[in-house]
Amino acid sequence: MRKIISHQADTIAAISTATGVAAVGMVRVSGPDSLKILGQCFRDGGRDAVSAHALMRHGWIVDEQQQPLDEVLAVAFLAPRSYTGEDMIEIHCHGGEVVMQLVLQRVLECGARLAGAGEFTRRAYLNGKLSLDRVEAIMQLIEARDRVRAKAAAKMLSGRLGRRLEEMAALVRQVQVDCEAAIEFPDDVDTDGSVGKRLEDARRLAGEMLGQVRVQAPGSLDLVLSGPVNAGKSTLANELAGRDISIVTGQAGTTRDAVCAPVSLGGYSLSLVDTAGLSEQARDEIDEVAMRVARARISAATVVVWISEVGCLVEPPGGVAADLKVMNKQDLATDRDCDEARARGWIPISAKFGQGLERLRERIEQVLHRKLGPADGMPLSARQAAGLRRMADGLARAGGLLEDGLVELAVEECRQVLDMTEQIGGQARDEEVLEEIFSRFCVGK
């Protein structure tokens, strides 16, 4: 258990709700002087300030002259039964920016200091309330842009990764114990039998975990439609968006900028991007700029769909890595045209008449799952995924060393694997790692 630091820490405060106008805002206070500070600025009809655990009280935040600043609800969470493990106060005030700042300023005047980014969660971690895997899951949950990522983060917050790591660590610890016994009593321990089996089970578990890794994508997921001029990109964009977002006319080259709209596919929230047509030669200066913008959006895309039309299928040019190729205007094609297109890896559709769009949506979802990992997988940070790969490599080396009879070296590999399980899901010893993790949090979390 990590050392509780609340008795030697100062008291911090911050606004924990987003900026802007809302019905309710919250100011959070944590540290040894939390109750004392609230007693100086909270009035509840002459009664004492909030002191009972998890009991919400109605009252007023007042200034030095006992004049009201805002009507609030206040609740105390007493150590160690709070988010941070320290005495902690939540003041639920009205959600205007000015009033929240007034309440926060009053709390600071009474002895708190402004919290740094992620400092509440950092205290929770240092006080043993959260393991490192759950800390990173909180950030993933906050950053989730769609229900797929939110559900995956919630599972991680419930301890999914920690349980799997502990299962692996238990196997490796037993291997380590058996190997150390084999060193002391070489005639009594068979490292090729149950020891090797447990190590193989640990390797299998590591492989399963690697297979379940989902790439973290906290930012926008861009679905970019590209292709030659007049291939029907804008018509397809309107169909996928379910409304008219792009101008569609009989004149070629009407799209000159990147036109964006939100869409949902397979539970993912995507930004659909309709781009200008690409050609070998720009018609004018505007066309040159439009193609430059299009290529920039293509290079940054999560999924690129290349659209060309039946009768003159144009392959993607250099620099365009298309995930899917679509043959549009299927309504003008023969069955033979469609069969030949499919044989070459193209998806026949008619954006104008809605033919083949369900199949296209399914293929886009498949690309998303392939790139981001399984929908029910574990969304690991780059640090966690790299650590898991090192663990798998270490277990493989330990197995090879056991087979070669180098038991002492296998024990050392096991020690390093156990250390890595702790760093991923338990406690990081590198201060730079902690700074990197907590710097992503907002002030107030």
Secondary structure as GFF3:
##gff-version 3
##sequence-region A 1 445
A	DSSP	beta_strand	12	15	.	.	.	ID=ss1
A	DSSP	beta_strand	22	30	.	.	.	ID=ss2
A	DSSP	alpha_helix	34	41	.	.	.	ID=ss3
A	DSSP	beta_strand	42	43	.	.	.	ID=ss4
A	DSSP	beta_strand	57	62	.	.	.	ID=ss5
A	DSSP	beta_strand	68	77	.	.	.	ID=ss6
A	DSSP	beta_strand	88	95	.	.	.	ID=ss7
A	DSSP	alpha_helix	97	109	.	.	.	ID=ss8
A	DSSP	beta_strand	113	114	.	.	.	ID=ss9
A	DSSP	alpha_helix	119	126	.	.	.	ID=ss10
A	DSSP	alpha_helix	132	143	.	.	.	ID=ss11
A	DSSP	alpha_helix	147	157	.	.	.	ID=ss12
A	DSSP	alpha_helix	160	184	.	.	.	ID=ss13
A	DSSP	alpha_helix	194	211	.	.	.	ID=ss14
A	DSSP	beta_strand	213	215	.	.	.	ID=ss15
A	DSSP	beta_strand	221	226	.	.	.	ID=ss16
A	DSSP	alpha_helix	233	241	.	.	.	ID=ss17
A	DSSP	beta_strand	259	265	.	.	.	ID=ss18
A	DSSP	beta_strand	268	274	.	.	.	ID=ss19
A	DSSP	alpha_helix	285	299	.	.	.	ID=ss20
A	DSSP	beta_strand	303	309	.	.	.	ID=ss21
A	DSSP	beta_strand	324	328	.	.	.	ID=ss22
A	DSSP	three_ten_helix	330	332	.	.	.	ID=ss23
A	DSSP	alpha_helix	335	343	.	.	.	ID=ss24
A	DSSP	beta_strand	346	348	.	.	.	ID=ss25
A	DSSP	alpha_helix	357	372	.	.	.	ID=ss26
A	DSSP	beta_strand	378	380	.	.	.	ID=ss27
A	DSSP	alpha_helix	382	403	.	.	.	ID=ss28
A	DSSP	alpha_helix	407	425	.	.	.	ID=ss29
A	DSSP	alpha_helix	431	438	.	.	.	ID=ss30
###
